[in-house]
Amino acid sequence: MNLFKRNHKVERKYIFINKLLGKNIWENLPCKSDKIIRKKNKEKALNESLRTNSPLIEKWYWPNGARSFFSFRADMDAGNEESLLSFLETIGPWSKSLSLFVCGKAYVEKKQLLQKVADLKAEVGNHTYTHYVFTGRDRNLINLELTEQLLASVNIKPLGYVGPASFFHTSMYDVLEEKGYDYTSSFGLAHDDYPFFPPKNAETYKMVEIPFHCLGDRFHKFGLELDSNDVRVFFEQLLEKKYHRCEPMFIYGHPDIPGRMGDHPDLVKHICEKALSYDDVCTGNMADIAAWWKRRHEATADIIYDRENDRVIAKNYHGSEDVYWSIQISEDCIYLVSGDDLQKGIPLEELKLYKKINLTATPYAAIGAIVESSPTKISLRTKIGNFRNKYRRNKRMIRELKLASLSLKKG
Ligand SMILES: [Zn+2]
């Protein structure tokens, strides 16, 4: 079965915030997640290695054996000047960890704001022109190029793409690949996961998909203020959990919508400070993550468990120095070693000399996770209504795109 097609549909998923807040926040996310399949495969591999008394050796997720990677994604959807300027000022000290994504139609008359964004020297990417994804290649091409033109006016060439809302279509990814984009990030495809190369028929795209945690700054819609203690504690616990699980700290928000992250500098500061309070968390923008994931992917070696001498050794090693490896010989912990160490050979009894990561007792395991809930029953009437809305939106977007491309050609 084509995994990509199966992943295609989204549905409302509820996310756990804390025990007292009965009302769970929802987001539209992919119906099926490959994360669960991957987790099961890993369990299988571990069981097999424990059964055969041989170590499980895998490529480590982050550069130089770091426990996690922190990156902040800011989707510029609305063009509100006051909020955006407040955000740019707040995020200044962390601009190396930041990628901003411009939705063209919100900035078409606001070149002076785009210039301020460019002056920050943070990474800037493409968030389409219409904040929509079409089902056809040609419209998606125009949708990207209109924003590329805007960005070119402030000397920015985007390398990355963030999908608007949970819209997703393979024709958009085909165009992105043709245009040479380095990475993508779409809630319609994945969220809250390690990076991966999205499947394309029997192969994969060359772009790295970077899935972010889906909860950013839409809390207000569910009766939770962004400056409330609940939201502050939620992010604290989410980051703590990510650290202990060695999962990515990929957090996003909106810098230019009134009432969102741009208007809450204390929260933004708190998130950045908390994430980087750990000394073995590395950081960078999304182009850095994509470059790292490609380096990691390219590392190859023949790794052998020499049972007689009870040691692990790598032959024919090709890989960047910052690629590390994990060695696991029991269920409760792993050890991280460098490629150099592996090539010299590591006696298993010396493993305790290397960096150890405990796998037991993850704090706040439920925070930010999807809550299992019975599927919501949708009446036929609602279904017809939804279909009609979708149809009308599509027509409206086609019209918008046409108008925008005409007026930009004239100008
Ligand atoms: Zn957006």
Boltz pocket constraint, residues with backbone or C-beta under 6 A from the ligand:
constraints:
  - pocket:
      binder: B
      contacts: [[A, 75], [A, 76], [A, 77], [A, 103], [A, 127], [A, 131], [A, 163], [A, 164], [A, 165]]
      max_distance: 6.0
